[in-house]
Each structure stands twice: as C-alpha cells, then as structure tokens.
Amino acid sequence: MKLPSKKILMITAAVFVLAVGAYFLFQWYRKPVESKEQLSAKVTDLNKQIANLEYTAFNLNKLLTKNPANAEATAKLKTTNEQLTALKSELKTAQDKLQILTIS
C-alpha cells in the first residue's frame, strides 16, 4: 500500500487549518443580536448615565468658576467630558440600532 505524497498531505493540512481558522473567525465575529427591549433598556440607562455626568460637569464648572486654579476639579471635568463623549456616541449607536429594529 502506497502512502500519499508529501505534497498531498501538505495541501490537506493547509485546507484543514484554513477551515478551522475560518470557523473560529466566524464564531469570534458573530455577535448576538439585541432585542428591542434590550436596546430600549440600554438607551434608558445611557440617558440616565449621561444626565448624571452632565450634572457632575455642571457642578464641577460651578466649582471651577469659584476657584479656577483647582487642578483636581479640572482633571475630573476633563475625565467627565471624555466619559460624556463616549456615552453619547454609544447612545447614538444604540438609538440607530433601535430605529432599524423598529422600522423592520
């Protein structure tokens, strides 16, 4: 009985590795689809978080108006504004997804 040539074995191994790699990539990229209820809850939660951060930013601005040299308040305000920007972007994405689900 003759064994398969090395070339055929290498091709078979390469096809197997590619198939396994493609399967794992597919599993990794596949994301669970959020329902309308989940997205609505997420939008509500994000709106609450944004409102809290805006209130914090307002208070920090008041504090900085009284004492502009307060380095700690300045750093907290910068962090708060960065968080606000990130949350607003996330909110926009969630609202867009919810709108798409609502239209469908």
MDTraj code that builds the backbone (N, CA, C; nanometers):
import mdtraj as md
import numpy as np

residues = "MET LYS LEU PRO SER LYS LYS ILE LEU MET ILE THR ALA ALA VAL PHE VAL LEU ALA VAL GLY ALA TYR PHE LEU PHE GLN TRP TYR ARG LYS PRO VAL GLU SER LYS GLU GLN LEU SER ALA LYS VAL THR ASP LEU ASN LYS GLN ILE ALA ASN LEU GLU TYR THR ALA PHE ASN LEU ASN LYS LEU LEU THR LYS ASN PRO ALA ASN ALA GLU ALA THR ALA LYS LEU LYS THR THR ASN GLU GLN LEU THR ALA LEU LYS SER GLU LEU LYS THR ALA GLN ASP LYS LEU GLN ILE LEU THR ILE SER".split()
xyz = np.array([
    [0.0837, -0.1161, 0.0000],
    [0.0000, 0.0000, 0.0000],
    [0.0891, 0.1237, 0.0000],
    [0.0639, 0.2114, -0.0948],
    [0.1461, 0.3305, -0.1112],
    [0.0876, 0.4459, -0.0294],
    [0.1721, 0.5203, 0.0416],
    [0.1301, 0.6347, 0.1205],
    [0.1143, 0.7568, 0.0310],
    [0.0227, 0.8495, 0.0685],
    [0.0076, 0.9707, -0.0124],
    [0.1367, 1.0529, -0.0117],
    [0.1568, 1.1265, -0.1165],
    [0.2788, 1.2065, -0.1269],
    [0.2748, 1.3210, -0.0250],
    [0.3920, 1.3773, 0.0005],
    [0.4027, 1.4871, 0.0963],
    [0.3231, 1.6087, 0.0497],
    [0.3219, 1.6293, -0.0797],
    [0.2510, 1.7446, -0.1345],
    [0.1011, 1.7358, -0.1037],
    [0.0428, 1.6188, -0.1203],
    [-0.1000, 1.5996, -0.0932],
    [-0.1275, 1.6153, 0.0559],
    [-0.0386, 1.5626, 0.1389],
    [-0.0553, 1.5776, 0.2836],
    [-0.0480, 1.7243, 0.3260],
    [0.0432, 1.7994, 0.2660],
    [0.0570, 1.9410, 0.2987],
    [-0.0684, 2.0190, 0.2560],
    [-0.1207, 1.9880, 0.1385],
    [-0.2413, 2.0555, 0.0905],
    [-0.3594, 2.0223, 0.1813],
    [-0.3726, 1.8962, 0.2198],
    [-0.4802, 1.8540, 0.3098],
    [-0.4689, 1.9250, 0.4442],
    [-0.3482, 1.9327, 0.4981],
    [-0.3269, 2.0005, 0.6261],
    [-0.3598, 2.1497, 0.6145],
    [-0.3203, 2.2117, 0.5045],
    [-0.3475, 2.3544, 0.4852],
    [-0.4975, 2.3805, 0.4760],
    [-0.5693, 2.2967, 0.4027],
    [-0.7141, 2.3128, 0.3904],
    [-0.7805, 2.2953, 0.5282],
    [-0.7344, 2.1975, 0.6044],
    [-0.7894, 2.1750, 0.7381],
    [-0.7644, 2.2958, 0.8287],
    [-0.6423, 2.3475, 0.8274],
    [-0.6084, 2.4637, 0.9106],
    [-0.6914, 2.5841, 0.8695],
    [-0.7076, 2.6066, 0.7396],
    [-0.7895, 2.7183, 0.6925],
    [-0.9362, 2.7017, 0.7338],
    [-0.9873, 2.5798, 0.7259],
    [-1.1262, 2.5550, 0.7645],
    [-1.1464, 2.5806, 0.9136],
    [-1.0554, 2.5330, 0.9961],
    [-1.0652, 2.5550, 1.1409],
    [-1.0514, 2.7042, 1.1721],
    [-0.9578, 2.7713, 1.1063],
    [-0.9400, 2.9146, 1.1267],
    [-1.0636, 2.9931, 1.0872],
    [-1.1234, 2.9587, 0.9735],
    [-1.2444, 3.0272, 0.9278],
    [-1.3583, 3.0052, 1.0268],
    [-1.3699, 2.8854, 1.0800],
    [-1.4751, 2.8571, 1.1785],
    [-1.4578, 2.9445, 1.3027],
    [-1.3361, 2.9522, 1.3560],
    [-1.3132, 3.0321, 1.4758],
    [-1.3310, 3.1819, 1.4496],
    [-1.2905, 3.2286, 1.3331],
    [-1.3144, 3.3688, 1.2984],
    [-1.4639, 3.3985, 1.2908],
    [-1.5375, 3.3064, 1.2317],
    [-1.6817, 3.3237, 1.2224],
    [-1.7441, 3.3308, 1.3614],
    [-1.7030, 3.2422, 1.4504],
    [-1.7550, 3.2429, 1.5877],
    [-1.7179, 3.3716, 1.6602],
    [-1.5975, 3.4215, 1.6359],
    [-1.5488, 3.5406, 1.7038],
    [-1.6226, 3.6653, 1.6563],
    [-1.6489, 3.6758, 1.5257],
    [-1.7155, 3.7934, 1.4691],
    [-1.8660, 3.7918, 1.4922],
    [-1.9205, 3.6750, 1.5089],
    [-2.0652, 3.6652, 1.5258],
    [-2.1042, 3.7231, 1.6614],
    [-2.1923, 3.8195, 1.6588],
    [-2.2357, 3.8843, 1.7820],
    [-2.3841, 3.8550, 1.8022],
    [-2.4238, 3.8400, 1.9267],
    [-2.5664, 3.8170, 1.9495],
    [-2.6472, 3.9423, 1.9142],
    [-2.7623, 3.9217, 1.8581],
    [-2.8481, 4.0325, 1.8184],
    [-2.9286, 4.0764, 1.9405],
    [-2.9310, 4.2072, 1.9636],
    [-3.0058, 4.2599, 2.0769],
    [-3.1521, 4.2795, 2.0373],
    [-3.2405, 4.2527, 2.1312],
    [-3.3826, 4.2714, 2.1044],
    [-3.4208, 4.4177, 2.1247],
    [-3.5424, 4.4514, 2.0832],
    [-3.5908, 4.5886, 2.1005],
    [-3.5945, 4.6256, 2.2488],
    [-3.6370, 4.5297, 2.3322],
    [-3.6478, 4.5559, 2.4754],
    [-3.5098, 4.5823, 2.5361],
    [-3.4115, 4.5027, 2.4956],
    [-3.2750, 4.5219, 2.5460],
    [-3.2203, 4.6572, 2.5026],
    [-3.2428, 4.6925, 2.3771],
    [-3.1938, 4.8214, 2.3276],
    [-3.2657, 4.9379, 2.3939],
    [-3.3955, 4.9234, 2.4171],
    [-3.4694, 5.0298, 2.4853],
    [-3.4165, 5.0496, 2.6266],
    [-3.3911, 4.9397, 2.6962],
    [-3.3365, 4.9483, 2.8317],
    [-3.1976, 5.0106, 2.8300],
    [-3.1197, 4.9746, 2.7280],
    [-2.9849, 5.0310, 2.7163],
    [-2.9909, 5.1816, 2.6906],
    [-3.0810, 5.2245, 2.6032],
    [-3.0968, 5.3672, 2.5740],
    [-3.1385, 5.4422, 2.7002],
    [-3.2334, 5.3853, 2.7757],
    [-3.2775, 5.4481, 2.9002],
    [-3.1626, 5.4595, 2.9994],
    [-3.0864, 5.3510, 3.0137],
    [-2.9730, 5.3515, 3.1068],
    [-2.8667, 5.4532, 3.0642],
    [-2.8375, 5.4571, 2.9352],
    [-2.7385, 5.5531, 2.8861],
    [-2.7852, 5.6974, 2.9077],
    [-2.9138, 5.7215, 2.8879],
    [-2.9668, 5.8561, 2.9122],
    [-2.9512, 5.8956, 3.0591],
    [-2.9749, 5.8009, 3.1501],
    [-2.9574, 5.8285, 3.2936],
    [-2.8110, 5.8575, 3.3257],
    [-2.7209, 5.7766, 3.2694],
    [-2.5781, 5.7972, 3.2931],
    [-2.5337, 5.9341, 3.2403],
    [-2.5828, 5.9695, 3.1222],
    [-2.5469, 6.0986, 3.0624],
    [-2.5996, 6.2130, 3.1482],
    [-2.7227, 6.1992, 3.1976],
    [-2.7797, 6.3046, 3.2827],
    [-2.6958, 6.3213, 3.4103],
    [-2.6541, 6.2097, 3.4693],
    [-2.5714, 6.2163, 3.5906],
    [-2.4371, 6.2833, 3.5617],
    [-2.3768, 6.2475, 3.4502],
    [-2.2475, 6.3072, 3.4157],
    [-2.2612, 6.4555, 3.3823],
    [-2.3702, 6.4928, 3.3172],
    [-2.3917, 6.6344, 3.2874],
    [-2.4114, 6.7143, 3.4160],
    [-2.4799, 6.6558, 3.5129],
    [-2.4971, 6.7213, 3.6429],
    [-2.3613, 6.7369, 3.7126],
    [-2.2800, 6.6314, 3.7056],
    [-2.1458, 6.6372, 3.7639],
    [-2.0628, 6.7452, 3.6960],
    [-2.0695, 6.7521, 3.5633],
    [-1.9941, 6.8529, 3.4885],
    [-2.0414, 6.9929, 3.5254],
    [-2.1724, 7.0082, 3.5419],
    [-2.2270, 7.1376, 3.5814],
    [-2.1708, 7.1809, 3.7174],
    [-2.1709, 7.0888, 3.8129],
    [-2.1183, 7.1198, 3.9463],
    [-1.9685, 7.1485, 3.9428],
    [-1.8948, 7.0740, 3.8620],
    [-1.7508, 7.0995, 3.8501],
    [-1.7254, 7.2362, 3.7867],
    [-1.8064, 7.2723, 3.6885],
    [-1.7925, 7.4049, 3.6262],
    [-1.8203, 7.5158, 3.7267],
    [-1.9224, 7.4950, 3.8109],
    [-1.9511, 7.5931, 3.9161],
    [-1.8319, 7.6064, 4.0111],
    [-1.7749, 7.4911, 4.0481],
    [-1.6597, 7.4916, 4.1380],
    [-1.5407, 7.5622, 4.0744],
    [-1.5192, 7.5360, 3.9459],
    [-1.4074, 7.5998, 3.8759],
    [-1.4306, 7.7493, 3.8545],
    [-1.5564, 7.7907, 3.8478],
    [-1.5855, 7.9344, 3.8365],
    [-1.5418, 8.0070, 3.9638],
    [-1.5643, 7.9398, 4.0771],
    [-1.5254, 7.9988, 4.2053],
    [-1.3748, 7.9917, 4.2285],
    [-1.3140, 7.8813, 4.1821],
    [-1.1702, 7.8598, 4.2058],
    [-1.1075, 7.8003, 4.0793],
    [-1.0679, 7.8837, 3.9830],
    [-1.0147, 7.8351, 3.8549],
    [-0.8836, 7.7568, 3.8675],
    [-0.8135, 7.7710, 3.9775],
    [-0.6845, 7.7044, 3.9927],
    [-0.6971, 7.5638, 4.0510],
    [-0.8176, 7.5148, 4.0696],
    [-0.8395, 7.3829, 4.1293],
    [-0.8041, 7.2736, 4.0277],
    [-0.6857, 7.2175, 4.0429],
    [-0.6354, 7.1187, 3.9470],
    [-0.7160, 6.9894, 3.9522],
    [-0.7586, 6.9508, 4.0715],
    [-0.8347, 6.8265, 4.0854],
    [-0.9695, 6.8372, 4.0126],
    [-1.0371, 6.9496, 4.0292],
    [-1.1656, 6.9697, 3.9618],
    [-1.1465, 6.9760, 3.8102],
    [-1.0379, 7.0375, 3.7669],
    [-1.0093, 7.0451, 3.6231],
    [-0.9891, 6.9052, 3.5654],
    [-0.9134, 6.8219, 3.6365],
    [-0.8888, 6.6846, 3.5896],
    [-1.0190, 6.6040, 3.5881],
    [-1.1001, 6.6204, 3.6923],
    [-1.2279, 6.5485, 3.6969],
    [-1.3209, 6.5951, 3.5848],
    [-1.3202, 6.7244, 3.5565],
    [-1.4044, 6.7771, 3.4494],
    [-1.3605, 6.7219, 3.3140],
    [-1.2303, 6.7129, 3.2937],
    [-1.1793, 6.6571, 3.1677],
    [-1.2232, 6.5116, 3.1532],
    [-1.2080, 6.4340, 3.2608],
    [-1.2485, 6.2934, 3.2581],
    [-1.3989, 6.2813, 3.2351],
    [-1.4756, 6.3655, 3.3032],
    [-1.6210, 6.3635, 3.2884],
    [-1.6613, 6.3950, 3.1443],
    [-1.5970, 6.4936, 3.0847],
    [-1.6285, 6.5284, 2.9452],
    [-1.5924, 6.4158, 2.8496],
    [-1.4815, 6.3461, 2.8750],
    [-1.4445, 6.2316, 2.7908],
    [-1.5480, 6.1199, 2.8046],
    [-1.5925, 6.0945, 2.9284],
    [-1.6948, 5.9919, 2.9500],
    [-1.8256, 6.0312, 2.8816],
    [-1.8595, 6.1587, 2.8910],
    [-1.9815, 6.2066, 2.8248],
    [-1.9755, 6.1848, 2.6741],
    [-1.8621, 6.2157, 2.6160],
    [-1.8457, 6.1973, 2.4714],
    [-1.8624, 6.0501, 2.4335],
    [-1.7995, 5.9623, 2.5105],
    [-1.8089, 5.8184, 2.4819],
    [-1.9526, 5.7687, 2.4985],
    [-2.0188, 5.8112, 2.6061],
    [-2.1566, 5.7670, 2.6295],
    [-2.2520, 5.8204, 2.5230],
    [-2.2322, 5.9428, 2.4800],
    [-2.3189, 5.9991, 2.3758],
    [-2.3010, 5.9251, 2.2436],
    [-2.1786, 5.8846, 2.2147],
    [-2.1532, 5.8060, 2.0942],
    [-2.2214, 5.6693, 2.1051],
    [-2.2083, 5.6071, 2.2220],
    [-2.2719, 5.4775, 2.2448],
    [-2.4245, 5.4905, 2.2373],
    [-2.4779, 5.5992, 2.2924],
    [-2.6218, 5.6241, 2.2873],
    [-2.6690, 5.6390, 2.1428],
    [-2.5941, 5.7133, 2.0637],
    [-2.6304, 5.7332, 1.9223],
    [-2.6346, 5.5986, 1.8493],
    [-2.5341, 5.5140, 1.8757],
    [-2.5306, 5.3819, 1.8129],
    [-2.6507, 5.2984, 1.8554],
    [-2.6811, 5.2979, 1.9848],
    [-2.7945, 5.2201, 2.0346],
    [-2.9260, 5.2729, 1.9772],
    [-2.9395, 5.4045, 1.9679],
    [-3.0618, 5.4615, 1.9103],
    [-3.0762, 5.4255, 1.7627],
    [-2.9641, 5.4264, 1.6905],
    [-2.9684, 5.3876, 1.5491],
    [-3.0104, 5.2419, 1.5333],
    [-2.9534, 5.1545, 1.6166],
    [-2.9907, 5.0124, 1.6113],
    [-3.1380, 4.9942, 1.6440],
    [-3.1848, 5.0662, 1.7457],
    [-3.3247, 5.0564, 1.7861],
    [-3.4157, 5.1060, 1.6746],
    [-3.3768, 5.2138, 1.6096],
    [-3.4569, 5.2659, 1.4986],
    [-3.4644, 5.1642, 1.3852],
    [-3.3527, 5.0992, 1.3557],
    [-3.3502, 4.9984, 1.2493],
    [-3.4433, 4.8821, 1.2856],
    [-3.4373, 4.8392, 1.4136],
    [-3.5250, 4.7294, 1.4558],
    [-3.6721, 4.7711, 1.4530],
    [-3.6988, 4.8959, 1.4858],
    [-3.8359, 4.9446, 1.4875],
    [-3.8923, 4.9517, 1.3462],
    [-3.8097, 4.9919, 1.2513],
    [-3.8537, 5.0018, 1.1121],
    [-3.8764, 4.8636, 1.0531],
    [-3.7906, 4.7691, 1.0899],
    [-3.8004, 4.6333, 1.0325],
    [-3.9287, 4.5634, 1.0694],
])
top = md.Topology()
chain = top.add_chain()
for i, resn in enumerate(residues, 1):
    res = top.add_residue(resn, chain, resSeq=i)
    for name in ("N", "CA", "C"):
        top.add_atom(name, md.element.get_by_symbol(name[0]), res)
traj = md.Trajectory(xyz[None], top)
